[in-house]
Amino acid sequence: IILPFVILFINACASIPQKYNDVQEGQWKAKALIKDLEQSRSYIVNLNFNIKKGDTTRMDVTTVLGGGVASLLADNREVRYLLFDSKRFYFGTPQPGVMRPILAIPFDPRWLQNILFDTPIADRTWTCTQDSAGAPQSCSDSVSGVKITWSQRSGAKKTVLIEHNKASVQINVQSFKPKVEDRKNLFSLEAPDGFQKLRV
């Protein structure tokens, strides 16, 4: 008799959305469906995020089979990212156009902090709505035309849709740990030998 109630209690706890108010760092694993609306193509990648709140964001992108696609490092001073196939290393100041060589959506990588820590984007051109628990439901930018929507929160899992008239990215967050990976040079990203360096 007790066991069914225990199972129900565990399931109920697991479905309560993760809160990040007191979390200062973390690691998220996710899958992303990227749709290029202009070129009518789409593809799926794995995403691994390591973030220190208010400071540094690291994102590693791999294929569904685990092959390296790209790595990105961003803070409030600079954005750096490299593409393994084309052997290109990009760097520039954090702003919505910094990702244009690889992403049709105007996207400032610092917004990943808002997306994953569930915080509204506090900028004069952005308008955000919240759910009954105070978590952001959607944020829209009147300048870039980008809209971000959070949904299907259950424990650490959630779906985040980034929309623009040129492309969309649906991020399905699958897991979260309240600590970044113990990996050497995690928050360092330099151009490997043979990579072309390009300022954005």
NUDREN-694056 format. One record per residue (C-alpha): residue number from 0; residue in three letters; y, z, x. Coordinates in steps of 0.001 Angstrom, whole numbers, plus 500000, padded with zeros to 6 digits. Each point is the difference from the previous one (the first is absolute). Layout:
residues N
+-------+------+--------+--------+--------+
! kemar ! vopa !      v !      w !      u !
+-------+------+--------+--------+--------+
!   NUM !  ALA !      Y !      Z !      X !
...
+-------+------+--------+--------+--------+
This chain:
residues 200
+-------+------+--------+--------+--------+
! kemar ! vopa !      v !      w !      u !
+-------+------+--------+--------+--------+
!     0 !  ILE ! 500000 ! 500000 ! 500000 !
!     1 !  ILE ! 502396 ! 500870 ! 502826 !
!     2 !  LEU ! 499374 ! 496831 ! 502031 !
!     3 !  PRO ! 501559 ! 497535 ! 497503 !
!     4 !  PHE ! 503167 ! 502135 ! 499870 !
!     5 !  VAL ! 500171 ! 500081 ! 503809 !
!     6 !  ILE ! 499661 ! 496206 ! 500139 !
!     7 !  LEU ! 502708 ! 499589 ! 497352 !
!     8 !  PHE ! 502292 ! 502360 ! 501921 !
!     9 !  ILE ! 499474 ! 498103 ! 503277 !
!    10 !  ASN ! 500625 ! 496654 ! 498310 !
!    11 !  ALA ! 503159 ! 501333 ! 498365 !
!    12 !  CYS ! 501329 ! 501264 ! 503329 !
!    13 !  ALA ! 499184 ! 496705 ! 501680 !
!    14 !  SER ! 502003 ! 498091 ! 497367 !
!    15 !  ILE ! 503202 ! 502027 ! 500529 !
!    16 !  PRO ! 502408 ! 497771 ! 501970 !
!    17 !  GLN ! 500544 ! 500989 ! 503631 !
!    18 !  LYS ! 503307 ! 501790 ! 500612 !
!    19 !  TYR ! 501909 ! 499351 ! 503218 !
!    20 !  ASN ! 502902 ! 502466 ! 499732 !
!    21 !  ASP ! 498730 ! 502200 ! 502827 !
!    22 !  VAL ! 498206 ! 497285 ! 501961 !
!    23 !  GLN ! 501678 ! 499071 ! 503294 !
!    24 !  GLU ! 497553 ! 497374 ! 501275 !
!    25 !  GLY ! 496927 ! 498141 ! 498878 !
!    26 !  GLN ! 497531 ! 497167 ! 500223 !
!    27 !  TRP ! 499318 ! 497611 ! 497120 !
!    28 !  LYS ! 497340 ! 497314 ! 499710 !
!    29 !  ALA ! 500540 ! 497178 ! 497540 !
!    30 !  LYS ! 499223 ! 496429 ! 499048 !
!    31 !  ALA ! 502715 ! 497483 ! 499211 !
!    32 !  LEU ! 499981 ! 496816 ! 497945 !
!    33 !  ILE ! 502807 ! 497763 ! 501258 !
!    34 !  LYS ! 501068 ! 497045 ! 497854 !
!    35 !  ASP ! 502322 ! 497319 ! 501345 !
!    36 !  LEU ! 501382 ! 498489 ! 496779 !
!    37 !  GLU ! 501825 ! 497154 ! 501745 !
!    38 !  GLN ! 496900 ! 498746 ! 501812 !
!    39 !  SER ! 497543 ! 501004 ! 497240 !
!    40 !  ARG ! 497676 ! 501936 ! 502269 !
!    41 !  SER ! 498718 ! 503563 ! 500194 !
!    42 !  TYR ! 497999 ! 502161 ! 502362 !
!    43 !  ILE ! 498664 ! 503543 ! 500335 !
!    44 !  VAL ! 500438 ! 502265 ! 503032 !
!    45 !  ASN ! 499247 ! 503599 ! 500963 !
!    46 !  LEU ! 502935 ! 502299 ! 500760 !
!    47 !  ASN ! 499997 ! 503163 ! 502106 !
!    48 !  PHE ! 503209 ! 502055 ! 499915 !
!    49 !  ASN ! 500986 ! 502919 ! 502243 !
!    50 !  ILE ! 503381 ! 501483 ! 499136 !
!    51 !  LYS ! 502191 ! 502887 ! 501076 !
!    52 !  LYS ! 502323 ! 500715 ! 497087 !
!    53 !  GLY ! 503589 ! 498963 ! 500630 !
!    54 !  ASP ! 499127 ! 498733 ! 503451 !
!    55 !  THR ! 497390 ! 497442 ! 501035 !
!    56 !  THR ! 497706 ! 497644 ! 498087 !
!    57 !  ARG ! 496955 ! 498286 ! 501500 !
!    58 !  MET ! 498080 ! 497350 ! 498051 !
!    59 !  ASP ! 496904 ! 498184 ! 501249 !
!    60 !  VAL ! 498752 ! 496965 ! 498080 !
!    61 !  THR ! 496440 ! 498699 ! 500237 !
!    62 !  THR ! 497911 ! 497408 ! 498204 !
!    63 !  VAL ! 497372 ! 501066 ! 497475 !
!    64 !  LEU ! 497482 ! 499638 ! 502856 !
!    65 !  GLY ! 502054 ! 502232 ! 502321 !
!    66 !  GLY ! 501623 ! 497408 ! 502249 !
!    67 !  GLY ! 503509 ! 500782 ! 501237 !
!    68 !  VAL ! 502847 ! 498224 ! 498175 !
!    69 !  ALA ! 503185 ! 501916 ! 500803 !
!    70 !  SER ! 501489 ! 503335 ! 501045 !
!    71 !  LEU ! 503425 ! 501354 ! 499080 !
!    72 !  LEU ! 502110 ! 502917 ! 501199 !
!    73 !  ALA ! 503263 ! 500960 ! 498317 !
!    74 !  ASP ! 502522 ! 502814 ! 500174 !
!    75 !  ASN ! 503692 ! 500324 ! 499152 !
!    76 !  ARG ! 501039 ! 498129 ! 503159 !
!    77 !  GLU ! 497579 ! 497100 ! 500476 !
!    78 !  VAL ! 497141 ! 498039 ! 498467 !
!    79 !  ARG ! 497254 ! 498531 ! 502172 !
!    80 !  TYR ! 496977 ! 497996 ! 498891 !
!    81 !  LEU ! 497493 ! 497695 ! 501612 !
!    82 !  LEU ! 497725 ! 497277 ! 498672 !
!    83 !  PHE ! 496685 ! 499677 ! 501793 !
!    84 !  ASP ! 499110 ! 496391 ! 499092 !
!    85 !  SER ! 503345 ! 498436 ! 500929 !
!    86 !  LYS ! 500605 ! 502428 ! 502886 !
!    87 !  ARG ! 503542 ! 500746 ! 498871 !
!    88 !  PHE ! 501900 ! 503264 ! 500317 !
!    89 !  TYR ! 503043 ! 500475 ! 497738 !
!    90 !  PHE ! 502685 ! 502655 ! 500242 !
!    91 !  GLY ! 503284 ! 500719 ! 498268 !
!    92 !  THR ! 502078 ! 502519 ! 498110 !
!    93 !  PRO ! 498545 ! 501430 ! 496767 !
!    94 !  GLN ! 501322 ! 497992 ! 497040 !
!    95 !  PRO ! 498462 ! 497907 ! 497182 !
!    96 !  GLY ! 500029 ! 496736 ! 501987 !
!    97 !  VAL ! 498112 ! 501313 ! 503009 !
!    98 !  MET ! 496603 ! 498937 ! 498607 !
!    99 !  ARG ! 500989 ! 496445 ! 499010 !
!   100 !  PRO ! 497873 ! 498258 ! 502696 !
!   101 !  ILE ! 496826 ! 501226 ! 498283 !
!   102 !  LEU ! 500938 ! 501186 ! 496482 !
!   103 !  ALA ! 501827 ! 498080 ! 497269 !
!   104 !  ILE ! 501181 ! 503261 ! 498408 !
!   105 !  PRO ! 503186 ! 501590 ! 501400 !
!   106 !  PHE ! 498462 ! 503250 ! 501196 !
!   107 !  ASP ! 501313 ! 502836 ! 502136 !
!   108 !  PRO ! 496938 ! 501708 ! 501587 !
!   109 !  ARG ! 501697 ! 503372 ! 499543 !
!   110 !  TRP ! 499278 ! 499630 ! 496282 !
!   111 !  LEU ! 496340 ! 500677 ! 500815 !
!   112 !  GLN ! 500968 ! 503663 ! 500323 !
!   113 !  ASN ! 501307 ! 499957 ! 496415 !
!   114 !  ILE ! 496959 ! 498113 ! 498744 !
!   115 !  LEU ! 497414 ! 502303 ! 501555 !
!   116 !  PHE ! 501801 ! 503357 ! 499740 !
!   117 !  ASP ! 500976 ! 499208 ! 496377 !
!   118 !  THR ! 503768 ! 500311 ! 500421 !
!   119 !  PRO ! 502671 ! 497850 ! 498304 !
!   120 !  ILE ! 502009 ! 497649 ! 502212 !
!   121 !  ALA ! 503413 ! 501628 ! 500286 !
!   122 !  ASP ! 502349 ! 497053 ! 500441 !
!   123 !  ARG ! 502980 ! 498922 ! 497889 !
!   124 !  THR ! 498390 ! 496631 ! 499147 !
!   125 !  TRP ! 496735 ! 501580 ! 498831 !
!   126 !  THR ! 499209 ! 501384 ! 496551 !
!   127 !  CYS ! 496894 ! 502150 ! 499534 !
!   128 !  THR ! 498152 ! 501552 ! 497060 !
!   129 !  GLN ! 497676 ! 503009 ! 500125 !
!   130 !  ASP ! 496990 ! 501158 ! 498025 !
!   131 !  SER ! 499689 ! 503349 ! 498220 !
!   132 !  ALA ! 498828 ! 501660 ! 503239 !
!   133 !  GLY ! 503050 ! 498804 ! 501911 !
!   134 !  ALA ! 498186 ! 497354 ! 502046 !
!   135 !  PRO ! 501559 ! 496535 ! 500224 !
!   136 !  GLN ! 498704 ! 497434 ! 497523 !
!   137 !  SER ! 502095 ! 497033 ! 501060 !
!   138 !  CYS ! 502900 ! 499108 ! 502295 !
!   139 !  SER ! 502009 ! 496762 ! 499796 !
!   140 !  ASP ! 502534 ! 498592 ! 502456 !
!   141 !  SER ! 502842 ! 498024 ! 498429 !
!   142 !  VAL ! 500791 ! 498202 ! 503275 !
!   143 !  SER ! 496597 ! 498824 ! 501294 !
!   144 !  GLY ! 498263 ! 499750 ! 496621 !
!   145 !  VAL ! 497114 ! 502136 ! 501259 !
!   146 !  LYS ! 498243 ! 502268 ! 497493 !
!   147 !  ILE ! 497501 ! 502717 ! 500953 !
!   148 !  THR ! 497705 ! 501528 ! 497360 !
!   149 !  TRP ! 497631 ! 502963 ! 500409 !
!   150 !  SER ! 497003 ! 500368 ! 497658 !
!   151 !  GLN ! 496434 ! 501273 ! 499596 !
!   152 !  ARG ! 500566 ! 503214 ! 501939 !
!   153 !  SER ! 496795 ! 502036 ! 500273 !
!   154 !  GLY ! 499641 ! 502497 ! 502809 !
!   155 !  ALA ! 501029 ! 498165 ! 503175 !
!   156 !  LYS ! 499334 ! 496618 ! 498414 !
!   157 !  LYS ! 502764 ! 497877 ! 498500 !
!   158 !  THR ! 501108 ! 496413 ! 499547 !
!   159 !  VAL ! 503374 ! 498780 ! 501216 !
!   160 !  LEU ! 501276 ! 496542 ! 499024 !
!   161 !  ILE ! 502838 ! 498428 ! 501981 !
!   162 !  GLU ! 501416 ! 497017 ! 498109 !
!   163 !  HIS ! 502439 ! 497225 ! 500873 !
!   164 !  ASN ! 500490 ! 496476 ! 498663 !
!   165 !  LYS ! 498482 ! 498581 ! 503210 !
!   166 !  ALA ! 497005 ! 502302 ! 500481 !
!   167 !  SER ! 498290 ! 503229 ! 498974 !
!   168 !  VAL ! 497998 ! 502674 ! 501792 !
!   169 !  GLN ! 497634 ! 502324 ! 498145 !
!   170 !  ILE ! 499014 ! 503016 ! 502084 !
!   171 !  ASN ! 496969 ! 501972 ! 498818 !
!   172 !  VAL ! 500071 ! 503336 ! 501825 !
!   173 !  GLN ! 496461 ! 501309 ! 500397 !
!   174 !  SER ! 500279 ! 503175 ! 502082 !
!   175 !  PHE ! 502451 ! 502434 ! 501585 !
!   176 !  LYS ! 499814 ! 502624 ! 502760 !
!   177 !  PRO ! 502931 ! 502399 ! 500601 !
!   178 !  LYS ! 499936 ! 499320 ! 503738 !
!   179 !  VAL ! 500505 ! 496895 ! 502127 !
!   180 !  GLU ! 497149 ! 498621 ! 502082 !
!   181 !  ASP ! 499273 ! 501542 ! 503362 !
!   182 !  ARG ! 500420 ! 496718 ! 501823 !
!   183 !  LYS ! 501554 ! 499355 ! 503421 !
!   184 !  ASN ! 503412 ! 498258 ! 499831 !
!   185 !  LEU ! 499870 ! 499995 ! 496192 !
!   186 !  PHE ! 503780 ! 499859 ! 499711 !
!   187 !  SER ! 500564 ! 497535 ! 502813 !
!   188 !  LEU ! 499838 ! 496212 ! 499652 !
!   189 !  GLU ! 500675 ! 497643 ! 502893 !
!   190 !  ALA ! 499476 ! 496259 ! 500407 !
!   191 !  PRO ! 496613 ! 499328 ! 501641 !
!   192 !  ASP ! 499802 ! 497568 ! 502902 !
!   193 !  GLY ! 500300 ! 496422 ! 498833 !
!   194 !  PHE ! 501846 ! 500817 ! 496762 !
!   195 !  GLN ! 503286 ! 498236 ! 499239 !
!   196 !  LYS ! 502866 ! 502410 ! 499334 !
!   197 !  LEU ! 502322 ! 499075 ! 497127 !
!   198 !  ARG ! 503075 ! 501846 ! 498718 !
!   199 !  VAL ! 500417 ! 499991 ! 496218 !
+-------+------+--------+--------+--------+
